[in-house]
Amino acid sequence: MGQPMTGEKRGLLTRALHLAALRRWTQMARAASQTDLPDLRRQRGMARRLKAQLDALIHVADARLALPVIGNQAFPRPEDADWAWRPELWCGPLATPGMSSVKSQSMLGAEATLFHDCAKSELTLRQLRNTREADLAAYGLRMDVFRFDGSYLSLAIDLPETAHIGLTRKHLIRIDTIVEMEKRLEIFARLNIRHGPNTEQIVRELPLHQDEIRVEFDLAYTKLNEKRVERMWLDLIFEGPQMNQVVLRDLTFSRRKRAEL
């Protein structure tokens, strides 16, 4: 018995067959003006059937190749950033892409948790594939809020350990996001840093009226104990979310040292 064909050999054979077919169709196209009509009619039928399949492949390929790359961690960041990160929810497909009637403390993926105090939840969360040319993140997060009888609604994002390794009071933490909404609402970003028994909190309102939705947290104004930092997370707090749909197309973090005065 012969040896099984390896992947490399199969690739070479496929390429050879493709080139042979391409040469054959090139020759038939060049000779079409002189080809006998019965043969030309047969070739036209073959070409139409082939063209239908090629058009279908090109259509799907164009759509898929135009989408942001799954797992992409590329995004604009300060040149002097010593850490940058995009959470998994915006990078790749989750095992559970969505949920309805979301209860408080429900997690979507390993890093995002929704908190609220509604007596009856009329909230849905769903990860969706970004398709716009401007999107760098492969996925976005859509939140639909119908009747809302609670007093707070927030989405907590746990930051990885790499976010606080070497963290000092000289650091600035920046978040960039892309937000779409059916109607205007206020969104606040609260950075939480747990160090020993204490937790520092810095709150900023997202400038939703600006083209670039970006806020920075200056750790110089905290009482951070640099030697005892244990955990960091971000709360996105939604004010007046009822009867609204909010889409977070992207969410990224970066860290840099403040310039010395």
Rosetta blueprint (number, residue, H / E / L):
1 M L
2 G L
3 Q L
4 P L
5 M L
6 T L
7 G H
8 E H
9 K H
10 R H
11 G H
12 L H
13 L H
14 T H
15 R H
16 A H
17 L H
18 H H
19 L H
20 A H
21 A H
22 L H
23 R H
24 R H
25 W H
26 T H
27 Q H
28 M H
29 A H
30 R H
31 A H
32 A L
33 S L
34 Q L
35 T L
36 D L
37 L H
38 P H
39 D H
40 L H
41 R H
42 R H
43 Q H
44 R H
45 G H
46 M H
47 A H
48 R H
49 R H
50 L H
51 K H
52 A H
53 Q H
54 L H
55 D H
56 A H
57 L H
58 I H
59 H H
60 V H
61 A H
62 D H
63 A H
64 R H
65 L H
66 A H
67 L L
68 P L
69 V L
70 I L
71 G L
72 N L
73 Q L
74 A L
75 F L
76 P L
77 R L
78 P L
79 E L
80 D L
81 A E
82 D E
83 W E
84 A E
85 W E
86 R L
87 P L
88 E H
89 L H
90 W H
91 C L
92 G L
93 P L
94 L L
95 A L
96 T L
97 P L
98 G E
99 M E
100 S E
101 S L
102 V L
103 K L
104 S L
105 Q L
106 S E
107 M E
108 L E
109 G L
110 A L
111 E L
112 A E
113 T E
114 L E
115 F E
116 H E
117 D L
118 C L
119 A L
120 K L
121 S L
122 E L
123 L E
124 T E
125 L E
126 R E
127 Q E
128 L E
129 R E
130 N L
131 T L
132 R L
133 E L
134 A L
135 D L
136 L L
137 A L
138 A L
139 Y E
140 G E
141 L E
142 R E
143 M E
144 D E
145 V E
146 F L
147 R L
148 F L
149 D L
150 G L
151 S L
152 Y L
153 L E
154 S E
155 L E
156 A E
157 I E
158 D E
159 L L
160 P L
161 E H
162 T H
163 A H
164 H L
165 I L
166 G L
167 L L
168 T L
169 R L
170 K L
171 H E
172 L E
173 I E
174 R E
175 I E
176 D E
177 T E
178 I E
179 V E
180 E E
181 M E
182 E L
183 K L
184 R L
185 L L
186 E E
187 I E
188 F E
189 A E
190 R E
191 L E
192 N E
193 I E
194 R E
195 H E
196 G L
197 P L
198 N E
199 T E
200 E E
201 Q E
202 I E
203 V E
204 R E
205 E E
206 L L
207 P L
208 L L
209 H L
210 Q L
211 D L
212 E L
213 I E
214 R E
215 V E
216 E E
217 F E
218 D E
219 L H
220 A H
221 Y H
222 T L
223 K L
224 L L
225 N L
226 E H
227 K H
228 R H
229 V E
230 E E
231 R E
232 M E
233 W E
234 L E
235 D E
236 L E
237 I E
238 F E
239 E E
240 G L
241 P L
242 Q L
243 M L
244 N E
245 Q E
246 V E
247 V E
248 L E
249 R E
250 D E
251 L E
252 T E
253 F E
254 S E
255 R E
256 R E
257 K E
258 R L
259 A L
260 E L
261 L L
